[in-house]
């Protein structure tokens, strides 16, 4: 089993930057692909970014490409999402997720964090 805890959310203005962190429990983190998802009010959860076990492969949803960066520090059991030039329509609860396998993917995640609220004002 894996437990994930997100942090770093908050209230920012459009155009600002924010970095989210997700700390994973146990010693399975280094072999697991990780992902970030978000759920805006009234919408279903959507994929944002993923990273493979070693950090060599990354996928991004098209709208965040070039602005968001996913990274990981396996020694700290932590995955990050650096979000730059935030837009007001990106207000959402952001979730960290882990796969049992090590290949980055847009789906197939088995463990989820509780989420952290990101509010972007205009």
VOGU-3710 file (C-alpha; in Angstrom, 3 decimals, decimal comma):
1> xxxxxxxxxx> 0,000/0,000/0,000  1,040/3,557/-0,691  -0,077/6,726/1,026  0,320/10,090/-0,676  0,151/13,535/0,893  0,022/16,682/-1,226  0,945/20,169/-0,112  1,729/23,571/-1,558  -1,673/24,689/-2,752  -3,051/28,113/-2,030
11> xxxxxxxxxx> -4,477/31,322/-3,410  -2,526/33,076/-6,155  -3,198/35,600/-8,886  -3,281/34,815/-12,585  0,246/34,787/-13,959  1,799/33,672/-10,684  3,691/30,459/-10,013  3,214/27,710/-7,465  4,991/24,472/-6,634  3,087/21,469/-5,364
21> xxxxxxxxxx> 4,723/18,617/-3,478  3,615/15,051/-2,871  5,299/12,827/-0,305  4,826/9,071/-0,640  5,064/6,513/2,124  7,025/3,277/2,016  9,917/2,149/-0,122  7,972/1,442/-3,302  8,131/5,048/-4,493  11,340/4,709/-6,475
31> xxxxxxxxxx> 9,839/2,003/-8,706  6,463/3,690/-9,257  5,350/6,041/-11,977  3,643/9,133/-10,586  1,043/11,524/-11,859  -0,739/14,764/-11,153  -4,444/15,252/-11,823  -6,855/18,080/-11,151  -10,573/18,476/-10,692  -12,180/21,859/-11,267
41> xxxxxxxxxx> -15,619/22,749/-9,871  -18,341/20,983/-11,836  -15,880/19,005/-13,952  -14,482/15,505/-13,851  -10,921/14,787/-12,848  -8,406/15,314/-15,646  -4,839/14,270/-16,272  -2,168/16,939/-15,894  1,267/15,290/-15,935  3,078/12,014/-15,315
51> xxxxxxxxxx> 6,634/10,866/-14,749  8,203/7,424/-14,943  10,091/5,761/-12,126  13,485/7,249/-13,004  12,318/10,676/-14,143  13,493/10,178/-17,729  10,031/10,162/-19,328  7,355/12,798/-18,806  3,887/13,352/-20,259  1,818/16,524/-20,083
61> xxxxxxxxxx> -1,702/17,540/-20,928  -1,484/19,865/-23,925  -2,759/22,978/-22,170  0,009/22,896/-19,541  2,905/21,966/-21,823  5,663/24,546/-21,499  4,268/26,018/-18,295  4,172/23,083/-15,880  7,069/20,802/-14,978  6,808/17,487/-13,174
71> xxxxxxxxxx> 9,876/16,190/-11,362  10,792/13,744/-8,642  13,364/13,171/-5,937  13,409/9,468/-5,166  15,742/9,927/-2,207  13,019/12,044/-0,586  10,059/9,972/-1,825  8,682/13,176/-3,304  7,194/14,264/-6,616  6,739/17,915/-7,542
81> xxxxxxxxxx> 4,625/19,939/-9,912  6,012/23,360/-10,760  3,217/25,496/-12,178  4,104/28,740/-13,932  1,897/31,400/-15,511  -1,202/30,052/-13,836  -4,578/30,831/-15,374  -7,855/31,426/-13,599  -9,482/28,412/-15,266  -6,848/26,202/-13,639
91> xxxxxxxxxx> -8,463/26,652/-10,257  -8,972/23,097/-9,028  -8,149/20,507/-6,438  -4,856/18,974/-7,505  -4,254/15,301/-6,762  -1,099/13,231/-6,651  -1,343/9,613/-7,811  0,873/6,525/-8,025  0,874/3,514/-10,350  1,984/0,053/-9,360
101> xxxxxxxxxx> 4,193/-0,019/-12,458  7,059/2,239/-13,384  5,943/3,401/-16,849  4,487/6,891/-17,147  0,850/6,919/-18,205  -2,260/9,079/-18,437  -4,321/6,440/-16,663  -4,115/3,334/-14,537  -3,257/4,911/-11,203  -3,888/2,852/-8,105
111> xxxxxxxxxx> -3,235/5,214/-5,199  -4,404/8,771/-4,644  -3,680/11,582/-2,262  -6,297/13,724/-0,566  -5,741/16,678/-2,867  -4,607/20,250/-2,360  -6,654/23,276/-3,363  -5,216/25,699/-5,903  -7,195/28,883/-6,434  -6,155/31,300/-9,175
121> xx> -7,802/34,692/-9,015  -8,055/37,286/-11,770
//
